[in-house]
Amino acid sequence: MSNNSNTTGRGPASFTGDGKKSNDDRDVESINLDGHPIQSDRLNRALSARQVQMIAIGGTIGTGLFLGTGKSLATGGPASVLIAYLIVGAIVFVTMLSLGEMAAFIPVAGSFCTFAGRFVDDAFGFALTWNYWFNDAVSTAADLVALQLILKYWTETFPGWGLSLIFWVVLIGVNIATVRAYGELEYWLSLLKVITIIIFIIIGIVVNCGGNTAHHYIGSENWRIPGAPFVGGIGGFASVFVTASFAYGGTESIAITAGETKDPTRNLPRVVKNVFWRILLFYIISILLIGLNVPYNYPGLNTKSTRTSPFTIVFEMVGSNVAGSFINAVILTSVLSAGNHALFAGTRLMYTLAMEGHAPAVLGKLNRNKVPWVAVLVTGLISGLCFGASFIGAGELWSWLQNIVGVSNQLSWIAIGITSIRFRSALALQGKTHLLPFKNWTYPVGPYLCVVLNCFLVLVQGWSCFSPTFNAVDFVSYYIELPVMLLMYVVWKLVKKTKIVKLAEMDLETDVYEADEVVEEKVPWVGRARRILNWIF
């Protein structure tokens, strides 16, 4: 891989059958005679570094944090929530380092799903991509269900399905337009969430120190009430992990934007290293303040029909109804942002499925703005699950969808770890490790540890559905993903007779991105100022 090219980069380098580079047009699809993957980089690289970094935050800070923490607090207690978010946060950080390493080297729209097929087994990639596409489609549905829960703060008369319908149409419209429209909307919504969380942290500290309606110093008293800080025993503690996985889910999907990111070899590593630390900072401090200020037995945190956001509760404790309405309005916009991100990611995965022959080719059809519009419509249709909340109960349905998405996220993190291990092994065998523009400094311990820990969590986090009595519906929501993904893997492997890719034969050339060398500013303080601004924005 060369570092000498123009400032925009020459884009992914394709390779012909004789091993020579070819700068083919991106709209041309071809497959090498020796069996190398199809070059699938046909999307428009219109997302800037500014947008990509905010998209990463927006895809993570959403309903999982604003609403999911309420359920976690009620079922597990403040200590369980804090510990679970710390553990899952560490897992996701290492997972992002592994993924960033691969995505910076081969920036394609399918990201880790494509890597699973190329570096492990085509059947593995098939099962993972369909699993993660369903994950994003269900995430969009979960966000639309969350709208109905948020609406109940203001009124019980307006039909929740009506609000879901309005937002559903808006999300599909934005994603069909242009990727730039998606990126700009996501940037401003994410920026609003970041500012709001900073305000929440300040207000949370003030409320805890006595700046509340009772003028009472709270301190850590909510950790000492009967039943706290661990609620529900081992079952309550284990159940919090799937909620934390749901909340952190979406962090890894930032790599899916690689196919539409300008200069990905430089921008993606910066995003991976900077964004996650900001997310971890926001999550852990917010979780700590929620556990300190809101008792786990606060009414409405976890019922069949409602969910009260602990963020709204803390703002109300200041003594202003306006403050409560403000944070609830921000939570509503965050739902739009999270749904927008999930629909975008799911659409790109369906496009990848079509490009790799894992789905009908019509799903890969692009409009004049190079947006896979058919995939947008099909993925959007699945979000119609949100309308089932009218019959089941929005709170109950949201919990089921949250469990399904949380487990799906964990399966994806396991797959990323396995893929990373094989990717680095192949690079070492083929003598190409030095070509990596960004290296995962935790390898090999990090990926192996993530695989083991995630496997353990997937198996034990459904403890509560077995005790004190067996709950069939909860059991399905916790474990349905496991047989489904296994079945998809086995069926595709038997039908297509796929084989695990040998390390020596692994394709580490197609879609490799070549970027120009960075020209450093001559004035030192300019470079430092630019790095500071990049971290903030």
Order of alpha helices (4+ residues) and beta strands (2+ residues): beta-beta-alpha-alpha-alpha-alpha-alpha-alpha-alpha-alpha-alpha-alpha-alpha-alpha-alpha-alpha-alpha-alpha-alpha-alpha-beta-alpha
